[in-house]
Amino acid sequence: MERWTFDGGVYEVNSMYLLPEDAWSYELTGPGGAVGEFVGLAVVIPDATPYDGPFTPMASTHVRVVTDGGQLPWPVLLRFVGLVETSGDIVSDVDGRSVTGELSSSPDLWRFADRQFEVDSYHSAERGCWCYELSEAGDVHARHDHLEVLIPDLPSTSGPPVPWAERAVFTAYGSWTLPWPVLHHFLEVIRHLLETCPSVVVTGLSTAQASELRETLRTAGATVDTRRRPEVR
């Protein structure tokens, strides 16, 4: 078990073999999670050889993500996803099956195998944040079981709204099981957008230097954030 801290919260990561399911599981538990439960998500990797030798992960298209409600800070979620990715238990599908769909309009329709997913993306001026929502299409109950990423606007006195990635929050509504490739694609698309947005983060400046740099970047259409950034430890 690993224990991470972020911005005053404590998060636990467990990995174990689930005998009833013949699968290996990675679980991320957020603050308030009771023993034997998790507030966050779990990645379940089926065993290709459950009755013969050590654990052998099936291809990533068989891997599923189980959510059970709760919120996770974006940096914590990305660290957890990175841990799973680098574990060696995510194996590429030899058939090359992948998720089709991007964030080009709202709503977007994504496809994976025989399932379809709806992705909404928009900026809410009233809430002061960027909103990204993932749900299953064609299911009247899907809107109750969906994922949401809210990214607040970086404080700025002028110019267009800029996402503040370090303060983004991932929320799972209801109990939902979805394919790992779909969640991974959803997060990667959002991460790419954040990496290409016109924002600049600088630390270690004096008040005068920060003010001068902020004004310079503002005239160029960018935004600078000189505040302390919380880290996952």
ChimeraX commands (.cxc) that place a marker at each C-alpha (Angstrom):
marker #1 position 0.00,0.00,0.00 radius 0.5
marker #1 position 1.15,3.52,-0.82 radius 0.5
marker #1 position -0.06,6.68,0.89 radius 0.5
marker #1 position 0.00,9.98,-0.97 radius 0.5
marker #1 position -0.72,13.47,0.33 radius 0.5
marker #1 position -1.96,16.38,-1.72 radius 0.5
marker #1 position -3.19,19.79,-0.61 radius 0.5
marker #1 position -4.08,18.52,2.88 radius 0.5
marker #1 position -5.76,15.29,1.74 radius 0.5
marker #1 position -4.48,11.72,2.14 radius 0.5
marker #1 position -4.94,9.14,-0.64 radius 0.5
marker #1 position -4.19,5.42,-0.51 radius 0.5
marker #1 position -3.21,3.17,-3.41 radius 0.5
marker #1 position -3.61,-0.59,-3.12 radius 0.5
marker #1 position -2.84,-3.36,-5.57 radius 0.5
marker #1 position -4.01,-6.93,-5.06 radius 0.5
marker #1 position -5.17,-10.10,-6.78 radius 0.5
marker #1 position -8.93,-10.61,-6.73 radius 0.5
marker #1 position -9.55,-14.35,-6.52 radius 0.5
marker #1 position -13.30,-14.23,-7.23 radius 0.5
marker #1 position -12.66,-12.29,-10.45 radius 0.5
marker #1 position -9.33,-13.84,-11.49 radius 0.5
marker #1 position -7.93,-10.35,-11.96 radius 0.5
marker #1 position -5.38,-7.91,-10.61 radius 0.5
marker #1 position -6.74,-4.66,-9.20 radius 0.5
marker #1 position -5.27,-1.21,-8.59 radius 0.5
marker #1 position -7.44,0.89,-6.26 radius 0.5
marker #1 position -7.25,4.56,-5.38 radius 0.5
marker #1 position -9.01,5.54,-2.15 radius 0.5
marker #1 position -9.71,9.16,-1.36 radius 0.5
marker #1 position -10.34,10.86,1.99 radius 0.5
marker #1 position -13.35,9.40,3.77 radius 0.5
marker #1 position -13.04,5.95,2.24 radius 0.5
marker #1 position -14.01,3.20,4.67 radius 0.5
marker #1 position -12.12,-0.06,5.11 radius 0.5
marker #1 position -13.01,-2.42,2.27 radius 0.5
marker #1 position -14.45,0.42,0.17 radius 0.5
marker #1 position -13.00,3.12,-2.05 radius 0.5
marker #1 position -13.99,6.64,-2.88 radius 0.5
marker #1 position -12.42,7.09,-6.28 radius 0.5
marker #1 position -11.79,4.33,-8.76 radius 0.5
marker #1 position -10.30,0.90,-9.37 radius 0.5
marker #1 position -8.58,-0.52,-12.46 radius 0.5
marker #1 position -9.29,-4.24,-12.84 radius 0.5
marker #1 position -7.01,-6.28,-15.13 radius 0.5
marker #1 position -8.24,-9.82,-15.99 radius 0.5
marker #1 position -5.78,-12.70,-15.72 radius 0.5
marker #1 position -5.17,-14.46,-19.05 radius 0.5
marker #1 position -3.94,-17.62,-17.29 radius 0.5
marker #1 position -5.79,-17.82,-13.96 radius 0.5
marker #1 position -5.16,-21.56,-13.51 radius 0.5
marker #1 position -1.67,-21.78,-15.00 radius 0.5
marker #1 position 1.35,-20.00,-13.55 radius 0.5
marker #1 position 1.82,-16.39,-12.44 radius 0.5
marker #1 position -0.47,-13.50,-13.28 radius 0.5
marker #1 position -0.54,-12.75,-17.00 radius 0.5
marker #1 position -2.48,-9.58,-17.89 radius 0.5
marker #1 position -5.00,-9.70,-20.70 radius 0.5
marker #1 position -4.88,-7.01,-23.39 radius 0.5
marker #1 position -5.89,-3.47,-22.40 radius 0.5
marker #1 position -9.21,-3.76,-24.25 radius 0.5
marker #1 position -10.32,-6.22,-21.54 radius 0.5
marker #1 position -9.25,-3.95,-18.68 radius 0.5
marker #1 position -12.11,-2.16,-16.94 radius 0.5
marker #1 position -12.40,0.83,-14.65 radius 0.5
marker #1 position -14.88,0.75,-11.78 radius 0.5
marker #1 position -16.07,3.99,-10.21 radius 0.5
marker #1 position -18.13,4.35,-7.06 radius 0.5
marker #1 position -18.58,8.05,-6.66 radius 0.5
marker #1 position -16.35,10.67,-5.11 radius 0.5
marker #1 position -13.88,13.38,-6.10 radius 0.5
marker #1 position -10.18,13.27,-6.88 radius 0.5
marker #1 position -7.79,16.16,-7.55 radius 0.5
marker #1 position -6.51,16.11,-11.14 radius 0.5
marker #1 position -2.81,15.75,-10.16 radius 0.5
marker #1 position -3.63,12.75,-7.91 radius 0.5
marker #1 position -5.65,11.08,-10.67 radius 0.5
marker #1 position -2.85,11.57,-13.22 radius 0.5
marker #1 position -0.28,10.13,-10.84 radius 0.5
marker #1 position -2.49,7.07,-10.26 radius 0.5
marker #1 position -3.02,6.56,-14.00 radius 0.5
marker #1 position 0.73,6.89,-14.54 radius 0.5
marker #1 position 1.36,4.27,-11.86 radius 0.5
marker #1 position -0.97,1.81,-13.58 radius 0.5
marker #1 position 0.52,2.54,-17.01 radius 0.5
marker #1 position 4.09,1.93,-15.85 radius 0.5
marker #1 position 3.24,-1.20,-13.85 radius 0.5
marker #1 position 3.75,-3.44,-16.89 radius 0.5
marker #1 position 0.20,-4.78,-16.50 radius 0.5
marker #1 position -1.33,-2.70,-19.31 radius 0.5
marker #1 position -0.71,-4.68,-22.49 radius 0.5
marker #1 position -1.49,-3.31,-25.95 radius 0.5
marker #1 position -4.17,-5.07,-27.97 radius 0.5
marker #1 position -2.65,-6.95,-30.93 radius 0.5
marker #1 position -5.86,-6.30,-32.89 radius 0.5
marker #1 position -5.27,-2.58,-32.58 radius 0.5
marker #1 position -8.72,-1.76,-31.23 radius 0.5
marker #1 position -8.90,1.82,-30.01 radius 0.5
marker #1 position -11.27,4.59,-29.06 radius 0.5
marker #1 position -12.46,6.80,-31.92 radius 0.5
marker #1 position -13.48,10.37,-31.16 radius 0.5
marker #1 position -12.04,13.73,-30.19 radius 0.5
marker #1 position -13.17,16.96,-28.53 radius 0.5
marker #1 position -14.17,18.79,-31.70 radius 0.5
marker #1 position -17.72,19.80,-30.83 radius 0.5
marker #1 position -20.24,19.25,-28.05 radius 0.5
marker #1 position -21.61,16.72,-27.67 radius 0.5
marker #1 position -19.12,14.37,-29.31 radius 0.5
marker #1 position -19.84,10.69,-29.90 radius 0.5
marker #1 position -17.00,8.28,-29.14 radius 0.5
marker #1 position -16.96,4.59,-30.03 radius 0.5
marker #1 position -15.16,1.63,-28.54 radius 0.5
marker #1 position -15.99,-1.95,-29.55 radius 0.5
marker #1 position -19.81,-2.17,-29.48 radius 0.5
marker #1 position -20.28,0.71,-27.00 radius 0.5
marker #1 position -20.84,4.41,-27.62 radius 0.5
marker #1 position -20.01,7.27,-25.29 radius 0.5
marker #1 position -21.09,10.90,-25.25 radius 0.5
marker #1 position -18.59,13.61,-24.37 radius 0.5
marker #1 position -19.69,17.15,-23.55 radius 0.5
marker #1 position -17.13,19.96,-23.36 radius 0.5
marker #1 position -17.88,23.61,-22.69 radius 0.5
marker #1 position -16.89,26.66,-20.69 radius 0.5
marker #1 position -19.29,27.86,-18.00 radius 0.5
marker #1 position -18.92,31.57,-17.34 radius 0.5
marker #1 position -21.40,31.31,-14.47 radius 0.5
marker #1 position -19.35,28.62,-12.69 radius 0.5
marker #1 position -16.02,30.06,-13.84 radius 0.5
marker #1 position -14.64,26.77,-15.13 radius 0.5
marker #1 position -14.14,24.46,-18.07 radius 0.5
marker #1 position -16.39,21.38,-17.99 radius 0.5
marker #1 position -15.78,17.95,-19.53 radius 0.5
marker #1 position -18.33,15.15,-19.08 radius 0.5
marker #1 position -18.26,11.50,-20.16 radius 0.5
marker #1 position -21.33,9.24,-20.18 radius 0.5
marker #1 position -22.60,6.22,-22.06 radius 0.5
marker #1 position -24.81,7.00,-25.04 radius 0.5
marker #1 position -28.14,5.30,-25.67 radius 0.5
marker #1 position -28.77,4.44,-22.01 radius 0.5
marker #1 position -31.45,6.37,-20.14 radius 0.5
marker #1 position -29.67,5.64,-16.85 radius 0.5
marker #1 position -26.21,6.72,-18.05 radius 0.5
marker #1 position -26.57,10.37,-17.03 radius 0.5
marker #1 position -26.65,9.26,-13.41 radius 0.5
marker #1 position -23.43,7.27,-13.88 radius 0.5
marker #1 position -20.92,9.57,-15.53 radius 0.5
marker #1 position -17.55,11.23,-15.12 radius 0.5
marker #1 position -16.82,14.92,-14.93 radius 0.5
marker #1 position -13.65,17.02,-14.96 radius 0.5
marker #1 position -14.00,20.63,-13.84 radius 0.5
marker #1 position -11.09,22.98,-14.45 radius 0.5
marker #1 position -11.44,26.42,-12.83 radius 0.5
marker #1 position -10.34,29.53,-14.65 radius 0.5
marker #1 position -6.92,30.84,-13.75 radius 0.5
marker #1 position -7.52,34.24,-12.08 radius 0.5
marker #1 position -6.87,37.01,-14.57 radius 0.5
marker #1 position -7.94,40.60,-14.97 radius 0.5
marker #1 position -8.24,40.52,-18.76 radius 0.5
marker #1 position -8.16,38.27,-21.78 radius 0.5
marker #1 position -9.93,34.96,-22.47 radius 0.5
marker #1 position -10.37,32.39,-19.67 radius 0.5
marker #1 position -7.37,30.10,-19.16 radius 0.5
marker #1 position -7.69,26.65,-17.47 radius 0.5
marker #1 position -6.01,26.26,-14.05 radius 0.5
marker #1 position -4.90,22.63,-14.32 radius 0.5
marker #1 position -3.48,22.28,-10.81 radius 0.5
marker #1 position -6.93,22.98,-9.33 radius 0.5
marker #1 position -8.90,20.66,-11.64 radius 0.5
marker #1 position -11.20,18.12,-9.99 radius 0.5
marker #1 position -12.29,14.71,-11.31 radius 0.5
marker #1 position -15.71,13.54,-10.08 radius 0.5
marker #1 position -17.35,10.14,-10.55 radius 0.5
marker #1 position -21.13,10.11,-10.24 radius 0.5
marker #1 position -22.82,6.82,-9.39 radius 0.5
marker #1 position -21.41,3.31,-9.84 radius 0.5
marker #1 position -20.13,2.75,-13.35 radius 0.5
marker #1 position -17.90,0.25,-15.12 radius 0.5
marker #1 position -16.25,1.39,-18.35 radius 0.5
marker #1 position -13.35,0.19,-20.53 radius 0.5
marker #1 position -9.89,1.38,-19.53 radius 0.5
marker #1 position -9.13,2.64,-23.08 radius 0.5
marker #1 position -12.15,4.98,-22.89 radius 0.5
marker #1 position -11.12,6.54,-19.57 radius 0.5
marker #1 position -7.50,6.77,-20.72 radius 0.5
marker #1 position -8.51,8.49,-23.98 radius 0.5
marker #1 position -10.78,10.91,-22.10 radius 0.5
marker #1 position -8.00,11.94,-19.73 radius 0.5
marker #1 position -5.33,12.13,-22.44 radius 0.5
marker #1 position -7.44,14.45,-24.59 radius 0.5
marker #1 position -8.00,16.80,-21.66 radius 0.5
marker #1 position -4.34,16.63,-20.65 radius 0.5
marker #1 position -3.27,17.53,-24.19 radius 0.5
marker #1 position -5.58,20.54,-24.21 radius 0.5
marker #1 position -4.14,21.73,-20.90 radius 0.5
marker #1 position -0.58,21.32,-22.13 radius 0.5
marker #1 position -1.27,23.47,-25.19 radius 0.5
marker #1 position -3.27,26.23,-23.48 radius 0.5
marker #1 position -1.62,29.69,-23.31 radius 0.5
marker #1 position -0.72,29.65,-19.62 radius 0.5
marker #1 position 2.63,30.07,-17.92 radius 0.5
marker #1 position 3.54,29.05,-14.37 radius 0.5
marker #1 position 6.57,30.64,-12.75 radius 0.5
marker #1 position 7.79,30.34,-9.17 radius 0.5
marker #1 position 10.51,32.03,-7.14 radius 0.5
marker #1 position 9.86,35.60,-8.29 radius 0.5
marker #1 position 9.67,38.71,-6.16 radius 0.5
marker #1 position 6.40,40.66,-6.12 radius 0.5
marker #1 position 7.82,43.29,-8.47 radius 0.5
marker #1 position 9.22,40.69,-10.88 radius 0.5
marker #1 position 5.93,38.78,-10.90 radius 0.5
marker #1 position 3.96,41.95,-11.63 radius 0.5
marker #1 position 6.27,42.91,-14.48 radius 0.5
marker #1 position 6.21,39.42,-16.02 radius 0.5
marker #1 position 2.43,39.18,-15.67 radius 0.5
marker #1 position 1.97,42.45,-17.59 radius 0.5
marker #1 position 4.38,41.35,-20.34 radius 0.5
marker #1 position 2.63,38.04,-20.84 radius 0.5
marker #1 position -0.82,39.60,-20.69 radius 0.5
marker #1 position -0.01,41.80,-23.68 radius 0.5
marker #1 position 0.99,38.61,-25.54 radius 0.5
marker #1 position -2.32,36.91,-24.72 radius 0.5
marker #1 position -0.95,34.56,-22.07 radius 0.5
marker #1 position -1.41,34.33,-18.32 radius 0.5
marker #1 position 1.18,33.85,-15.60 radius 0.5
marker #1 position 0.53,32.22,-12.23 radius 0.5
marker #1 position 3.19,32.95,-9.62 radius 0.5
marker #1 position 1.58,31.21,-6.68 radius 0.5
marker #1 position 2.71,28.07,-4.94 radius 0.5
marker #1 position 1.60,24.88,-6.71 radius 0.5
marker #1 position 0.50,21.92,-4.53 radius 0.5
marker #1 position 2.32,18.66,-5.21 radius 0.5
marker #1 position 1.44,15.00,-4.78 radius 0.5
marker #1 position 3.86,13.46,-2.28 radius 0.5
marker link #1:1,2 radius 0.2
marker link #1:2,3 radius 0.2
marker link #1:3,4 radius 0.2
marker link #1:4,5 radius 0.2
marker link #1:5,6 radius 0.2
marker link #1:6,7 radius 0.2
marker link #1:7,8 radius 0.2
marker link #1:8,9 radius 0.2
marker link #1:9,10 radius 0.2
marker link #1:10,11 radius 0.2
marker link #1:11,12 radius 0.2
marker link #1:12,13 radius 0.2
marker link #1:13,14 radius 0.2
marker link #1:14,15 radius 0.2
marker link #1:15,16 radius 0.2
marker link #1:16,17 radius 0.2
marker link #1:17,18 radius 0.2
marker link #1:18,19 radius 0.2
marker link #1:19,20 radius 0.2
marker link #1:20,21 radius 0.2
marker link #1:21,22 radius 0.2
marker link #1:22,23 radius 0.2
marker link #1:23,24 radius 0.2
marker link #1:24,25 radius 0.2
marker link #1:25,26 radius 0.2
marker link #1:26,27 radius 0.2
marker link #1:27,28 radius 0.2
marker link #1:28,29 radius 0.2
marker link #1:29,30 radius 0.2
marker link #1:30,31 radius 0.2
marker link #1:31,32 radius 0.2
marker link #1:32,33 radius 0.2
marker link #1:33,34 radius 0.2
marker link #1:34,35 radius 0.2
marker link #1:35,36 radius 0.2
marker link #1:36,37 radius 0.2
marker link #1:37,38 radius 0.2
marker link #1:38,39 radius 0.2
marker link #1:39,40 radius 0.2
marker link #1:40,41 radius 0.2
marker link #1:41,42 radius 0.2
marker link #1:42,43 radius 0.2
marker link #1:43,44 radius 0.2
marker link #1:44,45 radius 0.2
marker link #1:45,46 radius 0.2
marker link #1:46,47 radius 0.2
marker link #1:47,48 radius 0.2
marker link #1:48,49 radius 0.2
marker link #1:49,50 radius 0.2
marker link #1:50,51 radius 0.2
marker link #1:51,52 radius 0.2
marker link #1:52,53 radius 0.2
marker link #1:53,54 radius 0.2
marker link #1:54,55 radius 0.2
marker link #1:55,56 radius 0.2
marker link #1:56,57 radius 0.2
marker link #1:57,58 radius 0.2
marker link #1:58,59 radius 0.2
marker link #1:59,60 radius 0.2
marker link #1:60,61 radius 0.2
marker link #1:61,62 radius 0.2
marker link #1:62,63 radius 0.2
marker link #1:63,64 radius 0.2
marker link #1:64,65 radius 0.2
marker link #1:65,66 radius 0.2
marker link #1:66,67 radius 0.2
marker link #1:67,68 radius 0.2
marker link #1:68,69 radius 0.2
marker link #1:69,70 radius 0.2
marker link #1:70,71 radius 0.2
marker link #1:71,72 radius 0.2
marker link #1:72,73 radius 0.2
marker link #1:73,74 radius 0.2
marker link #1:74,75 radius 0.2
marker link #1:75,76 radius 0.2
marker link #1:76,77 radius 0.2
marker link #1:77,78 radius 0.2
marker link #1:78,79 radius 0.2
marker link #1:79,80 radius 0.2
marker link #1:80,81 radius 0.2
marker link #1:81,82 radius 0.2
marker link #1:82,83 radius 0.2
marker link #1:83,84 radius 0.2
marker link #1:84,85 radius 0.2
marker link #1:85,86 radius 0.2
marker link #1:86,87 radius 0.2
marker link #1:87,88 radius 0.2
marker link #1:88,89 radius 0.2
marker link #1:89,90 radius 0.2
marker link #1:90,91 radius 0.2
marker link #1:91,92 radius 0.2
marker link #1:92,93 radius 0.2
marker link #1:93,94 radius 0.2
marker link #1:94,95 radius 0.2
marker link #1:95,96 radius 0.2
marker link #1:96,97 radius 0.2
marker link #1:97,98 radius 0.2
marker link #1:98,99 radius 0.2
marker link #1:99,100 radius 0.2
marker link #1:100,101 radius 0.2
marker link #1:101,102 radius 0.2
marker link #1:102,103 radius 0.2
marker link #1:103,104 radius 0.2
marker link #1:104,105 radius 0.2
marker link #1:105,106 radius 0.2
marker link #1:106,107 radius 0.2
marker link #1:107,108 radius 0.2
marker link #1:108,109 radius 0.2
marker link #1:109,110 radius 0.2
marker link #1:110,111 radius 0.2
marker link #1:111,112 radius 0.2
marker link #1:112,113 radius 0.2
marker link #1:113,114 radius 0.2
marker link #1:114,115 radius 0.2
marker link #1:115,116 radius 0.2
marker link #1:116,117 radius 0.2
marker link #1:117,118 radius 0.2
marker link #1:118,119 radius 0.2
marker link #1:119,120 radius 0.2
marker link #1:120,121 radius 0.2
marker link #1:121,122 radius 0.2
marker link #1:122,123 radius 0.2
marker link #1:123,124 radius 0.2
marker link #1:124,125 radius 0.2
marker link #1:125,126 radius 0.2
marker link #1:126,127 radius 0.2
marker link #1:127,128 radius 0.2
marker link #1:128,129 radius 0.2
marker link #1:129,130 radius 0.2
marker link #1:130,131 radius 0.2
marker link #1:131,132 radius 0.2
marker link #1:132,133 radius 0.2
marker link #1:133,134 radius 0.2
marker link #1:134,135 radius 0.2
marker link #1:135,136 radius 0.2
marker link #1:136,137 radius 0.2
marker link #1:137,138 radius 0.2
marker link #1:138,139 radius 0.2
marker link #1:139,140 radius 0.2
marker link #1:140,141 radius 0.2
marker link #1:141,142 radius 0.2
marker link #1:142,143 radius 0.2
marker link #1:143,144 radius 0.2
marker link #1:144,145 radius 0.2
marker link #1:145,146 radius 0.2
marker link #1:146,147 radius 0.2
marker link #1:147,148 radius 0.2
marker link #1:148,149 radius 0.2
marker link #1:149,150 radius 0.2
marker link #1:150,151 radius 0.2
marker link #1:151,152 radius 0.2
marker link #1:152,153 radius 0.2
marker link #1:153,154 radius 0.2
marker link #1:154,155 radius 0.2
marker link #1:155,156 radius 0.2
marker link #1:156,157 radius 0.2
marker link #1:157,158 radius 0.2
marker link #1:158,159 radius 0.2
marker link #1:159,160 radius 0.2
marker link #1:160,161 radius 0.2
marker link #1:161,162 radius 0.2
marker link #1:162,163 radius 0.2
marker link #1:163,164 radius 0.2
marker link #1:164,165 radius 0.2
marker link #1:165,166 radius 0.2
marker link #1:166,167 radius 0.2
marker link #1:167,168 radius 0.2
marker link #1:168,169 radius 0.2
marker link #1:169,170 radius 0.2
marker link #1:170,171 radius 0.2
marker link #1:171,172 radius 0.2
marker link #1:172,173 radius 0.2
marker link #1:173,174 radius 0.2
marker link #1:174,175 radius 0.2
marker link #1:175,176 radius 0.2
marker link #1:176,177 radius 0.2
marker link #1:177,178 radius 0.2
marker link #1:178,179 radius 0.2
marker link #1:179,180 radius 0.2
marker link #1:180,181 radius 0.2
marker link #1:181,182 radius 0.2
marker link #1:182,183 radius 0.2
marker link #1:183,184 radius 0.2
marker link #1:184,185 radius 0.2
marker link #1:185,186 radius 0.2
marker link #1:186,187 radius 0.2
marker link #1:187,188 radius 0.2
marker link #1:188,189 radius 0.2
marker link #1:189,190 radius 0.2
marker link #1:190,191 radius 0.2
marker link #1:191,192 radius 0.2
marker link #1:192,193 radius 0.2
marker link #1:193,194 radius 0.2
marker link #1:194,195 radius 0.2
marker link #1:195,196 radius 0.2
marker link #1:196,197 radius 0.2
marker link #1:197,198 radius 0.2
marker link #1:198,199 radius 0.2
marker link #1:199,200 radius 0.2
marker link #1:200,201 radius 0.2
marker link #1:201,202 radius 0.2
marker link #1:202,203 radius 0.2
marker link #1:203,204 radius 0.2
marker link #1:204,205 radius 0.2
marker link #1:205,206 radius 0.2
marker link #1:206,207 radius 0.2
marker link #1:207,208 radius 0.2
marker link #1:208,209 radius 0.2
marker link #1:209,210 radius 0.2
marker link #1:210,211 radius 0.2
marker link #1:211,212 radius 0.2
marker link #1:212,213 radius 0.2
marker link #1:213,214 radius 0.2
marker link #1:214,215 radius 0.2
marker link #1:215,216 radius 0.2
marker link #1:216,217 radius 0.2
marker link #1:217,218 radius 0.2
marker link #1:218,219 radius 0.2
marker link #1:219,220 radius 0.2
marker link #1:220,221 radius 0.2
marker link #1:221,222 radius 0.2
marker link #1:222,223 radius 0.2
marker link #1:223,224 radius 0.2
marker link #1:224,225 radius 0.2
marker link #1:225,226 radius 0.2
marker link #1:226,227 radius 0.2
marker link #1:227,228 radius 0.2
marker link #1:228,229 radius 0.2
marker link #1:229,230 radius 0.2
marker link #1:230,231 radius 0.2
marker link #1:231,232 radius 0.2
marker link #1:232,233 radius 0.2
view
